[in-house]
Amino acid sequence: MSLSFDVLWLNASPSLKRFDQPLLRYLSEHLTVARWEYSQADDEASSLETAVELLHDFLQCRQHPVHLAGHGLSGVLGLTYARLYPEQVQSLTLLSVAAQPGITWQAHYYVQRQLIACSRQQLLACVIRSLFGQQLPYGIKALVTSLERDLEEAPSPHSLFRLAHLPRGGVTMPLMVCGSKTDPVVHPPALQEWLECFKSDDALWQCPDGRHFFHYFYPEAVGEQLLQFWRCLEEQHSVRSLPLLSNYCPAKPD
């Protein structure tokens, strides 16, 4: 992977990366976006800490801090990394990450698994309707397969026998938090709790619809918000780390 990029998009859920593609394509029209992907082997124990250290192995080769971004568990990875290695992170953008970072779709699934007596596939089909609503982007069987793989491959701290609670709090670098008003996992109150630890240069934005994968359904609206956030940081701190944005003026939010 080239070390020349403006934004590093994190992906700790390879089977779900298709839902990031529309947003990444939109952002790539305006700046250089690199994607860092973590995939644990079948014989590896689930470990967010391992993913963090591998990410650090990659980023410590850079001379300057980077804009990090990620959705869901990938955002939790970025948050954990930013708290441990703040000198490596210029800004952090989180999509569908609650102020209690342990609230993920995986935790949502395991809670339902404890409450509902049915097969894994049947429950995942119900979870899919919750995550996406009636507008399914792919067939139900393909989506079940993707979520099954994510349960097995992603470095989630949760399991059927233990739900983890991760540390609350903010970060030292500028932070942007995005979510959806219709997300059944990271619902608006869980998202708005971020305001309790916000700094003056932090931002929160909620998409009117789109549920948990709102960035898949509304890539341009989400992309506009991210571009505006990064450009504001460039203007405020006179940072020229995003030269491709110098002539770009994003639309003001409604």
C-alpha positions in Angstrom: 0.0 0.0 0.0 1.3 3.5 -0.9 2.0 5.8 2.0 0.8 8.8 0.0 -2.8 9.4 0.9 -5.0 12.0 2.6 -7.5 9.8 4.6 -7.1 6.2 5.8 -10.3 4.3 5.9 -10.2 1.4 8.3 -11.9 -1.9 7.7 -12.0 -4.6 10.3 -14.9 -6.4 8.7 -13.8 -7.6 5.3 -17.2 -9.3 4.5 -19.0 -6.0 5.0 -16.6 -3.8 3.0 -19.0 -3.6 0.1 -21.2 -1.3 2.1 -18.3 1.2 2.3 -17.7 1.4 -1.4 -20.2 4.0 -2.5 -18.9 6.5 0.1 -15.2 5.7 -0.7 -15.9 6.2 -4.4 -17.5 9.6 -3.7 -14.6 10.7 -1.4 -12.0 9.5 -3.9 -13.4 12.1 -6.4 -12.0 14.8 -4.1 -9.0 13.4 -2.2 -6.8 10.4 -1.9 -8.3 7.6 0.2 -6.4 4.5 1.3 -8.0 1.5 2.9 -6.4 -0.5 5.6 -8.0 -3.9 6.1 -7.7 -6.4 9.0 -8.7 -10.0 8.6 -8.0 -12.5 11.3 -7.1 -16.1 10.4 -9.4 -19.0 11.2 -7.1 -20.2 14.0 -6.7 -16.8 15.6 -8.5 -15.7 18.7 -10.7 -12.6 18.3 -8.5 -9.6 19.3 -9.0 -5.9 18.8 -5.6 -5.4 20.5 -3.9 -7.3 17.7 -5.6 -5.2 15.0 -4.5 -2.0 16.8 -0.9 -3.1 16.9 -0.9 -4.1 13.3 -2.4 -0.8 12.4 0.4 0.9 14.4 3.0 -1.1 12.5 1.7 0.4 9.3 1.2 4.0 10.5 4.4 4.5 12.4 6.2 4.5 9.0 4.5 7.8 8.1 6.2 11.1 8.8 2.9 13.0 9.5 -0.3 12.1 11.3 -3.3 10.9 9.3 -7.0 11.4 9.1 -8.6 8.1 10.3 -12.1 7.0 9.5 -14.2 3.9 10.0 -17.7 2.5 10.4 -19.0 0.3 13.2 -16.4 -2.0 14.6 -13.8 -0.5 12.2 -14.5 2.9 13.8 -14.1 1.3 17.3 -10.7 0.1 16.1 -9.8 3.7 15.0 -11.0 5.1 18.3 -8.9 2.6 20.3 -5.9 3.3 18.2 -6.4 7.1 18.4 -6.4 6.9 22.2 -3.2 4.8 22.4 -1.3 6.7 19.7 -2.7 10.2 19.4 0.5 11.5 17.8 -0.3 9.4 14.7 -3.8 10.7 14.2 -4.7 14.2 12.8 -8.4 13.7 13.1 -10.8 10.8 13.8 -14.2 10.2 12.0 -16.6 7.6 13.4 -19.7 6.3 11.6 -22.2 4.3 13.6 -20.1 4.3 16.8 -21.9 5.0 20.1 -20.4 6.9 23.0 -20.3 3.5 24.6 -18.2 1.9 21.9 -19.2 -1.6 22.9 -22.6 -1.0 21.2 -22.1 -2.7 17.9 -24.2 -4.8 15.6 -22.4 -7.9 16.9 -23.5 -7.0 20.5 -27.0 -6.4 19.1 -27.0 -9.9 17.6 -25.8 -11.6 20.7 -28.4 -9.9 22.9 -31.1 -11.1 20.5 -29.5 -14.6 20.5 -30.0 -14.8 24.3 -33.6 -13.7 24.1 -34.9 -15.5 21.0 -34.9 -19.3 20.5 -34.2 -19.9 16.8 -31.4 -20.9 14.5 -28.5 -18.6 13.8 -29.6 -18.1 10.2 -33.2 -17.3 11.2 -32.0 -14.7 13.7 -29.6 -13.1 11.3 -32.4 -12.8 8.8 -34.3 -10.8 11.4 -31.3 -8.7 12.3 -30.8 -7.9 8.6 -34.4 -6.5 8.4 -33.5 -4.4 11.5 -30.1 -3.2 10.1 -31.4 -2.4 6.6 -35.1 -2.0 6.8 -37.2 -3.1 3.8 -34.7 -1.8 1.2 -32.3 -4.7 1.1 -29.2 -3.9 -1.0 -28.6 -7.6 -1.8 -30.5 -10.9 -1.5 -31.2 -12.1 2.0 -29.0 -15.2 1.7 -26.0 -13.2 0.6 -26.5 -10.8 3.5 -26.8 -13.6 6.0 -23.6 -15.1 4.6 -21.8 -11.7 5.0 -23.0 -11.2 8.6 -22.1 -14.8 9.5 -18.5 -14.2 8.2 -18.3 -11.0 10.1 -19.2 -12.8 13.3 -16.4 -15.2 12.7 -13.7 -13.0 11.2 -14.0 -9.5 12.8 -12.0 -8.7 15.9 -15.1 -8.1 18.0 -14.7 -8.1 21.8 -18.2 -9.7 22.1 -19.3 -13.4 22.2 -22.4 -15.3 23.0 -21.1 -15.7 26.5 -19.7 -12.3 27.2 -20.7 -8.7 26.1 -17.8 -6.3 26.6 -18.1 -2.7 27.7 -15.4 -0.5 26.3 -14.0 2.8 27.8 -16.1 5.9 27.2 -14.7 9.3 26.6 -13.3 11.4 23.8 -10.0 11.8 22.0 -7.4 14.6 22.0 -7.5 15.2 18.2 -10.6 16.7 16.3 -13.4 14.2 16.2 -16.4 13.8 13.9 -19.2 11.4 14.8 -21.9 10.5 12.2 -25.0 8.3 12.6 -28.5 7.7 11.4 -31.7 8.8 13.1 -33.1 5.4 12.2 -30.2 3.2 13.3 -31.6 0.4 15.5 -28.1 -0.3 17.0 -26.5 3.1 17.6 -29.8 5.0 18.1 -29.8 8.8 18.5 -29.6 9.0 22.3 -26.5 6.6 22.2 -25.0 8.8 19.6 -25.7 12.1 21.3 -24.0 11.0 24.4 -20.8 11.9 22.6 -21.7 15.6 23.2 -20.8 15.1 26.9 -17.1 14.8 26.0 -16.9 17.0 22.8 -14.3 19.7 22.3 -14.8 23.0 20.4 -13.5 21.5 17.1 -15.6 18.3 17.3 -18.7 17.7 15.3 -21.8 15.5 15.3 -24.1 14.9 12.3 -27.1 12.6 11.9 -28.4 11.3 8.6 -32.3 11.4 8.4 -32.5 7.8 7.3 -30.4 4.8 6.2 -30.4 2.8 9.4 -27.1 1.2 10.5 -25.4 1.3 7.0 -26.6 4.8 6.2 -23.3 5.6 4.4 -24.2 3.0 1.9 -27.6 4.4 1.0 -26.6 8.1 1.2 -22.9 8.3 0.2 -23.0 11.8 -1.2 -24.8 13.4 1.8 -22.3 11.6 4.2 -19.4 12.4 2.0 -20.3 16.2 1.9 -20.2 16.2 5.7 -16.8 14.5 5.9 -15.3 16.7 3.3 -16.6 19.8 5.1 -15.1 18.6 8.4 -11.7 18.0 7.0 -11.7 21.2 5.1 -12.6 23.2 8.2 -9.7 21.6 10.0 -7.4 22.6 7.2 -8.7 26.2 7.3 -8.6 26.4 11.2 -5.1 25.0 11.6 -3.6 26.1 8.3 -2.8 22.5 7.6 -2.0 21.6 4.0 -2.4 17.9 4.4 -5.3 17.8 2.0 -4.1 19.7 -1.1 -6.8 18.2 -3.3 -9.4 19.9 -1.2 -7.9 23.4 -1.7 -10.4 24.3 -4.5 -13.3 22.3 -3.2 -16.2 24.0 -1.4 -18.7 21.5 0.0 -22.3 22.5 0.2 -23.6 23.8 3.6 -25.8 21.3 5.5 -29.4 22.0 5.8 
